[in-house]
Amino acid sequence: MHYLNETHIFLFLAQVFVLLLLARGLGELFKKINQPALTAELLIGILLGPTILGRFFPTFREAFFPSGVVQQTMLETVAWLGVLFLLLTAGFEIDFSVAWRQRSKALIIAIADIIIPMIVAFLPCLLLPDHYLADPDRRIVFALFMATVMTISAMPVAARVLHDINLLKADIGFIIMSALAVNDIIGWVLFTIILGFFTQTAVQAGSILAVFMGTVGFAALALLIGPRISTRIIGFLQHRKLPEPGTSLTFACLLGLLFGAFTQKLGVHALFGFFIAGVVMGEAKNLSEQTRHIISEMVHAVFVPLFFVNIGLKIDFIESFDPLLILFMCLIGIAGRYAGARVGTVLSRIPRINRHLISIAHTPGGMMEVVVAVLALENGLITAPVFVAIVFSAVFSSVIMGPWMRFAMARRSAVRLMDFMSRDALVARLTAENRTEAIRELSSRVAAQAGVAGGQIADAVLAREAEFGTGLGHGVAIPHVCMDSVLNPVIAVGRSLQGLDWNAPDGQSVRRIFFFITPTGVNDVHIQFLAEVARVMKNGQNRKRFDEAAGDQELWEALKELFSMKSDAG
């Protein structure tokens, strides 16, 4: 019997302090060079684990990370809390109802990005030598698992890169995130079913069917009725004026625990339950963007780093390092996901100029791929060398996505924002008191130039706004729409002195509104409008210059000055 004592508690606190300090510190440095924090967190674990510290300073490592059951269990428990809540917040990012309404494009891309990577990965993995397999007699299950791993894309990585290059709120960002949402749900359903098959003591047709029906049935039922129930509960709690975001966080945790316990009992992993709980919470329209952001920040600031650091503490990456296997995983992963998304963009008739960007956005495996690999390793589905290869593939694909996307954007022809802006479409003092009124006021300003009635423009913009909000943060919003009947691209600019509620992620009121309307088909112009506004308005001095303009003429001069700058805004 092992008992918890004061030494265990002291050492646990010291471990968490060191791991969190180093992981978060290095993670912030990596973010400054546009690299995912995941890379830094894994690196700290590798440095403090058996790979480096255990190899060169084994006595010290054993003293600080003893192999005792109690000490390991304490750190392992916190790490698993991290991954459970990571899946919960990953579900927050998914708006499945919106993605489903975009099924003519997003669903086609997602399905192609499931089927093609599986085809690309299945046969090569089936032919891997026996020494790479945990159980050569279950080669088909192993190949199915590997094929499924190669389908899972990293939505958080894609969202971060799209945000960094100022495309997250553009139509292309909307399509990418919608397709990734469907991809994540289908991918996790497939993985949990395969994991359920593997963990069955005796794989029989009845048990396979039970796992399949239970997983699909639970997911379908939760996604159909869960959002309505969660919306009503959150509405009730808000009506009672309970403190936020604490109340919503508690409800999200309770829902995750309930769904996690149910799926664990069902025979699939609790992680799937937490993921579906996150999707259900994310569907609640009365859960503000600020609350979602705060919950996500809390999880990623404390729990997630400890999970990924803990991976490096357990695995000797040098001993299990196989360069050929790592190259193999990188090739089939990146090539398969790119090819799948590319075929999907062709089938869904995405404009040719956007196909490359959308395909790149589907290539990273990221933290979701690592989480799946951890589950597989702990359940004996894969060996340590295969695990290490998957981790390296996930990290490499995440690291290259940002530079790859920036290179693709840099090859597009430059567009000057001021060429499409008119002084007549400039409103230095909006009279609107809310978002809807602001959109209608600006729509009336561009109607004549666009060749479309102001009411028709406003209705189209508001419909798009309801599906995918355009509040960027820092008091900036970019409502926009593409319309078949529009003659020419038009930009209107409005300024609200009192500020308007736009449900922005940072909770700030919106004072600076850039309103775009472009003809359907001029996707390059549309994307560059959005990217340029986001780039310029990220800079605090630029926002100050915008705000201090006294009237229409001064604001017009400020805009000409700001949007003639070519340097990157920080």
C-alpha atoms as one frame of an Amber mdcrd trajectory, in Angstrom:
protein
   0.000   0.000   0.000   1.391   3.415  -0.972   0.435   6.417   1.141   0.629
  10.088   0.300   2.959  12.045   2.608   4.378  15.561   2.921   7.447  14.696
   0.829   5.237  13.626  -2.064   3.254  16.880  -1.888   6.386  19.041  -1.655
   8.029  17.289  -4.603   4.828  17.449  -6.651   4.537  21.202  -6.126   8.203
  21.664  -7.027   7.763  19.579 -10.188   4.695  21.520 -11.330   6.445  24.838
 -10.610   9.526  23.959 -12.673   7.615  22.311 -15.526   5.028  25.073 -15.848
   7.631  27.853 -15.593   9.878  26.362 -18.277   7.076  25.194 -20.586   5.186
  28.499 -20.505   8.359  30.578 -20.712   9.742  28.747 -23.729   6.257  28.518
 -25.221   5.902  32.314 -25.220   9.305  32.651 -26.911   8.224  30.181 -29.595
   5.000  32.133 -30.175   7.033  35.289 -30.800   8.736  33.523 -33.710   5.361
  32.262 -34.963   5.863  28.664 -33.834   3.373  26.551 -31.835   3.782  26.351
 -28.062   3.362  22.574 -28.418   6.921  22.344 -29.756   8.331  24.138 -26.713
   6.307  22.054 -24.257   7.471  18.771 -25.785  11.044  20.060 -25.876  11.039
  20.832 -22.138   9.754  17.304 -21.434  12.476  15.811 -23.643  15.175  17.862
 -21.881  13.993  16.889 -18.375  13.055  13.306 -19.230  15.073  10.146 -19.918
  16.206  11.533 -23.290  18.602  14.206 -21.951  18.548  14.654 -18.160  18.109
  10.936 -17.497  20.923  10.066 -19.911  23.519  12.535 -18.598  22.392  13.174
 -15.007  20.438  10.046 -13.993  20.869  10.514 -10.231  19.538  14.053 -10.258
  16.631  13.085 -12.493  15.661  10.196 -10.215  15.775  12.548  -7.218  13.529
  15.169  -8.852  11.307  12.793 -10.865  11.366   9.608  -8.761   9.937   6.423
 -10.217   7.710   5.805  -7.202   4.072   4.989  -7.909   2.583   7.817  -5.816
   4.775  10.544  -7.304   4.211   9.440 -10.879   0.472   9.083 -10.338   0.130
  12.643  -9.016   1.796  14.194 -12.056   0.050  11.799 -14.439  -3.360  12.741
 -13.014  -2.792  16.455 -13.563  -1.479  15.752 -17.068  -4.606  13.778 -17.970
  -6.821  16.527 -16.612  -4.957  18.709 -19.084  -5.741  16.552 -22.090  -9.365
  16.043 -21.062  -9.917  19.788 -20.882  -7.889  20.286 -24.052 -10.457  18.171
 -25.909 -13.248  20.121 -24.215 -11.889  23.476 -25.427 -11.095  21.990 -28.861
 -14.809  21.267 -29.135 -15.549  24.932 -28.316 -13.917  25.892 -31.628 -16.366
  23.781 -33.600 -19.665  25.272 -34.714 -21.138  22.098 -36.175 -24.504  23.607
 -37.142 -22.764  26.279 -39.237 -20.417  23.694 -40.731 -23.404  21.521 -41.624
 -25.136  24.428 -43.347 -21.958  24.825 -45.413 -22.048  21.139 -46.378 -21.957
  21.902 -50.087 -18.319  22.933 -49.558 -17.105  22.187 -46.034 -18.562  18.685
 -45.902 -17.120  17.727 -49.285 -13.658  18.990 -48.274 -13.855  17.227 -44.900
 -14.953  13.879 -46.343 -12.256  14.020 -49.042  -9.752  14.891 -46.314 -10.825
  11.772 -44.409 -10.960   9.240 -47.246  -7.864  10.168 -49.265  -5.363  10.371
 -46.351  -6.665   6.993 -45.151  -6.068   5.484 -48.590  -2.612   7.103 -48.800
  -1.590   5.805 -45.347  -3.301   2.395 -45.074  -1.327   0.289 -47.557   2.178
   1.612 -46.657   1.450   1.092 -42.945   0.121  -2.393 -43.663   3.502  -3.257
 -45.191   5.676  -1.977 -42.328   8.145  -4.557 -40.885   7.031  -6.570 -37.851
   9.458  -4.890 -35.440   7.516  -1.604 -35.758   4.277  -3.273 -34.671   3.181
  -3.833 -31.094   1.281  -6.955 -32.179   2.060  -8.253 -35.699  -1.030 -10.474
 -35.540  -3.218  -7.354 -35.494  -1.585  -5.674 -38.461  -4.880  -4.603 -40.059
  -6.069  -2.855 -36.891  -2.686  -1.118 -36.656  -2.896   0.032 -40.291  -6.466
   1.272 -39.727  -5.329   3.225 -36.705  -2.407   4.792 -38.573  -4.710   5.665
 -41.480  -7.061   7.379 -39.017  -4.211   9.310 -37.373  -3.267  10.724 -40.752
  -6.771  12.191 -41.203  -6.829  14.271 -38.018  -5.863  17.882 -38.688  -4.936
  20.443 -36.053  -7.756  22.967 -35.903  -6.052  25.074 -33.158  -2.855  25.310
 -35.240  -4.813  26.274 -38.361  -6.822  28.861 -36.403  -3.653  30.391 -34.936
  -1.912  30.665 -38.320  -5.038  32.075 -40.005  -5.257  34.633 -37.197  -1.572
  35.539 -37.582  -1.908  36.114 -41.339  -5.215  37.939 -40.785  -7.489  35.489
 -42.613  -9.408  33.880 -39.739 -12.470  36.129 -40.217 -12.377  35.963 -44.023
 -14.647  33.678 -46.053 -11.688  31.395 -46.735 -11.095  31.133 -42.980 -14.791
  30.335 -42.505 -14.597  27.486 -45.048 -11.345  26.136 -43.567 -12.653  26.120
 -39.995 -15.991  24.604 -41.052 -14.257  21.797 -42.968 -11.861  21.150 -40.081
 -14.822  21.014 -37.679 -16.442  18.202 -39.661 -13.040  16.531 -40.122 -12.412
  16.539 -36.364 -15.770  15.015 -35.513 -15.556  12.244 -38.126 -11.888  11.595
 -37.308 -12.528  11.230 -33.583 -15.512   8.958 -34.169 -13.354   6.696 -36.359
 -10.465   6.690 -33.903 -12.595   5.896 -30.860 -14.279   3.044 -32.740 -10.915
   1.555 -33.776  -9.544   1.970 -30.245 -12.671   0.275 -28.927 -12.081  -2.659
 -31.308  -8.496  -3.022 -30.178  -9.237  -2.948 -26.449 -11.930  -5.629 -26.705
 -10.609  -8.816 -25.128 -12.314 -10.883 -27.804 -13.101  -9.109 -31.032 -16.442
 -10.466 -32.190 -19.000  -9.134 -34.642 -21.409  -8.334 -31.802 -18.891  -6.297
 -29.788 -17.689  -4.447 -32.896 -21.264  -3.547 -33.823 -22.013  -2.443 -30.244
 -18.999  -0.105 -30.151 -19.839   1.313 -33.581 -23.533   1.858 -32.907 -22.913
   3.218 -29.426 -20.297   5.744 -30.573 -22.214   6.977 -33.613 -25.543   6.995
 -31.759 -24.171   8.948 -28.812 -22.462  11.517 -31.065 -25.575  11.980 -33.214
 -27.927  12.314 -30.244 -25.615  14.735 -28.424 -25.169  16.935 -31.495 -28.883
  16.959 -32.291 -30.417  17.794 -28.922 -27.422  18.804 -26.793 -27.021  22.345
 -28.172 -30.651  23.252 -27.494 -30.461  21.953 -23.923 -27.131  23.678 -23.211
 -28.443  26.950 -24.685 -31.483  26.820 -22.375 -29.375  26.001 -19.309 -26.880
  28.794 -20.026 -29.776  31.180 -20.670 -31.331  30.213 -17.329 -28.018  30.754
 -15.511 -27.534  34.134 -17.200 -31.084  35.153 -16.276 -30.227  34.395 -12.645
 -27.263  36.809 -13.061 -24.748  34.298 -11.716 -21.071  35.351 -11.989 -19.360
  34.792 -15.345 -17.255  33.186 -16.688 -17.115  30.996 -13.563 -20.666  29.687
 -13.930 -20.225  28.726 -17.593 -16.862  27.115 -16.785 -18.484  24.988 -14.069
 -21.275  23.938 -16.427 -18.751  23.060 -19.165 -16.725  20.948 -16.709 -19.818
  19.139 -15.446 -20.961  18.420 -18.998 -17.496  17.148 -19.897 -17.367  14.881
 -16.844 -20.856  13.518 -17.573 -20.151  12.817 -21.247 -16.664  11.504 -20.472
 -17.954   9.037 -17.884 -20.663   7.881 -20.291 -18.312   7.241 -23.225 -15.788
   5.506 -20.969 -18.547   3.166 -19.794 -19.646   2.757 -23.411 -16.284   1.218
 -24.263 -14.671   4.194 -25.976 -12.330   6.686 -24.332 -13.515   9.479 -22.030
 -11.667  11.950 -24.249 -14.333  11.492 -26.899 -17.008  12.444 -24.385 -15.140
  15.602 -23.404 -14.711  16.503 -27.078 -18.439  16.097 -27.817 -19.275  18.074
 -24.660 -17.103  20.894 -25.985 -18.910  20.815 -29.337 -22.279  20.957 -27.562
 -21.120  23.926 -25.464 -19.682  25.617 -28.547 -23.077  25.405 -30.243 -24.687
  27.520 -27.492 -25.078  30.926 -29.149 -25.641  32.660 -25.813 -22.162  31.647
 -24.614 -20.164  34.776 -25.373 -16.903  34.767 -27.327 -15.198  36.371 -24.333
 -16.287  33.549 -22.010 -15.084  30.906 -24.487 -11.787  32.745 -24.797 -11.264
  32.958 -21.023 -12.013  29.252 -20.496  -9.703  28.269 -23.348  -6.909  30.525
 -22.083  -7.115  29.025 -18.597  -6.845  25.473 -19.934  -3.984  26.277 -22.325
  -2.107  28.323 -19.724  -1.969  25.664 -16.999  -3.208  22.178 -17.852  -2.221
  21.652 -21.486   1.500  22.478 -21.029   1.758  19.940 -18.201   0.280  17.201
 -20.406   2.715  17.717 -23.279   5.703  18.126 -20.958   4.724  14.869 -19.274
   5.011  13.044 -22.619   8.708  13.874 -22.800   9.196  12.818 -19.187   8.114
   9.239 -19.989   9.661   8.465 -23.390  13.331   8.220 -24.406  13.197   9.973
 -27.769  16.817   9.116 -28.663  16.408   5.406 -28.014  13.194   5.312 -30.067
  14.412   7.685 -32.800  14.146   6.157 -36.279  14.902   8.721 -39.050  13.412
   6.651 -41.874  10.212   6.001 -39.954   9.917   9.710 -39.070  10.407  10.694
 -42.720   7.811   8.086 -43.711   5.243   9.498 -41.231   5.877  13.072 -42.320
   5.445  12.211 -45.989   2.243  10.176 -45.729   0.749  12.597 -43.186   1.395
  15.907 -44.911   0.969  14.599 -48.474  -2.215  12.690 -47.625  -3.930  15.590
 -45.849  -2.896  18.091 -48.528  -4.092  15.823 -51.338  -7.380  15.118 -49.564
  -8.169  18.799 -49.035  -7.064  19.651 -52.569  -9.415  17.090 -54.088 -12.178
  18.386 -51.821 -11.676  21.977 -52.992 -11.881  20.842 -56.620 -15.047  18.802
 -56.038 -16.693  21.650 -54.120 -15.739  24.136 -56.857 -13.721  26.425 -54.622
 -12.122  29.186 -56.754  -8.740  28.007 -58.042  -6.828  30.828 -56.347  -7.951
  29.662 -52.854  -7.402  25.915 -53.279  -3.728  25.954 -52.337  -4.301  27.939
 -49.105  -7.174  25.708 -47.993  -5.128  22.572 -48.686  -2.134  23.865 -46.705
  -4.419  24.634 -43.742  -5.325  20.923 -43.523  -1.736  19.633 -43.359  -0.739
  20.058 -39.680  -1.315  17.181 -37.279  -0.530  19.237 -34.191  -1.580  18.455
 -30.655  -4.607  16.364 -31.656  -2.356  13.911 -33.499  -0.088  13.708 -30.441
  -3.051  13.090 -28.119  -4.278  10.243 -30.328  -0.759   8.765 -30.376  -0.535
   8.896 -26.566  -3.802   6.993 -26.246  -2.601   4.394 -28.755   0.733   3.955
 -26.961  -0.885   3.548 -23.540  -3.295   0.963 -24.948  -0.483  -1.029 -26.585
  -1.630  -0.276 -30.124   1.728   1.164 -31.245   5.394   0.870 -30.286   7.608
   3.651 -28.903   9.414   4.246 -32.269   6.071   4.664 -34.061   4.899   7.016
 -31.292   8.039   9.148 -31.590   7.624   9.232 -35.381   4.009  10.424 -35.048
   5.057  13.139 -32.571   7.826  14.397 -34.860   5.420  14.356 -37.814   2.819
  16.319 -35.823   5.369  18.911 -34.706   7.025  19.257 -38.123   3.705  19.685
 -39.937   2.662  22.352 -37.399   5.969  24.223 -37.623   5.979  24.482 -41.426
   2.350  25.529 -41.844   2.878  29.189 -40.904   5.820  29.846 -43.272   4.116
  27.814 -46.003   0.906  29.877 -45.736   2.837  33.162 -45.674   4.782  32.143
 -48.767   1.546  31.270 -50.553   0.006  34.632 -49.577   3.131  36.543 -50.667
   2.781  35.158 -54.200  -0.591  36.852 -54.696  -0.757  40.143 -56.550  -0.820
  43.125 -54.197  -4.068  45.098 -53.853  -4.244  48.729 -52.681  -7.082  49.207
 -50.216  -7.491  52.906 -50.967  -8.248  52.160 -54.620 -11.625  50.775 -53.535
 -12.434  53.253 -50.783 -14.569  56.328 -51.357 -14.823  59.409 -49.202 -18.605
  59.207 -49.628 -18.533  55.828 -47.855 -16.783  57.258 -44.813 -18.712  57.883
 -41.569 -16.614  59.501 -38.832 -19.579  59.517 -36.403 -21.948  56.586 -36.709
 -25.392  57.196 -35.247 -25.965  53.439 -34.791 -26.467  52.143 -31.262 -25.862
  48.454 -32.013 -24.216  46.132 -34.542 -27.313  45.679 -36.716 -27.892  49.428
 -37.034 -24.207  50.017 -37.851 -24.307  47.460 -40.672 -27.488  48.970 -42.090
 -26.051  52.499 -41.877 -22.877  51.502 -43.734 -24.846  49.420 -46.258 -26.759
  52.530 -47.299 -23.448  54.318 -47.930 -22.158  51.704 -50.402 -25.448  50.858
 -52.143 -25.036  53.269 -55.060 -21.439  52.247 -55.803 -22.184  48.542 -55.446
 -25.268  48.707 -57.655 -27.397  46.864 -55.064 -30.111  48.085 -52.690 -28.810
  48.950 -49.221 -31.371  46.707 -47.522 -30.321  43.726 -49.626 -26.652  44.309
 -48.766 -27.432  44.663 -45.060 -29.486  41.446 -44.972 -26.651  39.493 -46.642
 -24.014  40.901 -44.264 -26.148  40.255 -41.171 -26.826  36.671 -42.273 -23.094
  36.049 -42.620 -22.413  37.827 -39.313 -24.835  35.473 -37.540 -22.853  32.462
 -38.762 -19.301  33.717 -38.243 -18.767  36.906 -36.259 -16.267  39.451 -37.555
 -15.085  41.093 -34.337 -11.267  40.932 -34.477 -10.527  42.347 -31.050  -8.804
  45.654 -30.184 -12.109  47.407 -30.928 -12.039  46.463 -34.643 -14.717  44.675
 -36.716 -14.695  43.746 -40.405 -18.259  42.895 -41.534 -18.165  41.723 -45.137
 -19.880  39.659 -47.798 -19.492  38.499 -51.401 -22.567  38.952 -53.628 -23.299
  37.895 -57.222 -25.169  41.113 -58.014 -22.431  43.499 -56.872 -20.757  45.420
 -59.703 -17.442  46.423 -58.090 -15.596  45.927 -54.793 -16.551  48.690 -52.335
 -15.209  49.563 -48.889 -16.950  51.686 -46.268 -15.415  52.821 -42.990 -17.362
  53.769 -39.874 -16.373  54.995 -36.430 -18.538  54.649 -33.341 -17.590  57.109
 -30.614 -19.480  55.258 -27.880 -18.486  51.755 -28.982 -20.749  48.865 -30.029
 -21.129  45.333 -28.671 -19.812  42.988 -31.400 -19.264  39.819 -29.333 -15.513
  40.123 -29.926 -13.169  37.503 -28.397 -11.525  40.073 -26.091 -14.878  41.510
 -24.996 -13.986  45.063 -26.094 -16.579  47.349 -27.644 -16.054  47.985 -31.356
 -15.260  51.550 -32.418 -13.574  50.966 -35.803 -15.651  49.256 -38.493 -14.348
  48.344 -41.957 -17.212  47.215 -44.179 -16.429  45.276 -47.395 -18.674  44.122
 -50.200 -17.146  42.391 -53.213 -18.485  40.589 -56.287 -18.497  36.790 -56.061
 -15.376  35.491 -57.765 -12.900  38.238 -56.867 -11.597  36.167 -53.972  -8.044
  37.483 -54.122  -9.199  41.072 -53.659 -11.563  40.108 -50.834  -8.897  38.202
 -48.895  -6.316  40.946 -49.231  -8.782  43.598 -48.044  -9.342  41.676 -44.823
  -5.671  40.812 -44.278  -4.557  44.412 -44.820  -7.079  45.902 -42.389  -6.204
  43.352 -39.725  -2.473  43.954 -40.261  -2.703  47.734 -39.962  -5.165  47.848
 -37.068  -3.169  45.423 -34.920  -0.821  48.317 -34.218  -1.836  50.435 -31.232
  -0.371  53.634 -32.699  -2.390  53.120 -35.871  -5.587  52.697 -33.868  -4.774
  55.870 -31.948  -4.221  57.765 -35.211  -7.593  56.526 -36.473  -9.400  57.520
 -33.263  -7.899  61.017 -33.000  -9.083  62.170 -36.455 -11.562  64.973 -35.749
 -13.959  64.607 -38.694 -14.529  63.048 -42.093 -11.681  64.906 -43.809  -9.120
  64.179 -41.072 -10.232  60.542 -40.935  -9.863  60.310 -44.719  -6.307  61.683
 -44.491  -5.521  59.267 -41.641  -6.725  56.299 -43.699  -4.587  57.334 -46.674
  -1.586  57.578 -44.367  -2.200  54.269 -42.584  -2.939  52.171 -45.642   0.003
  53.441 -47.636   2.412  51.950 -45.060   4.138  48.724 -46.096   5.903  47.737
 -42.893   4.444  44.960 -40.817   2.295  46.143 -37.923   3.116  44.696 -34.552
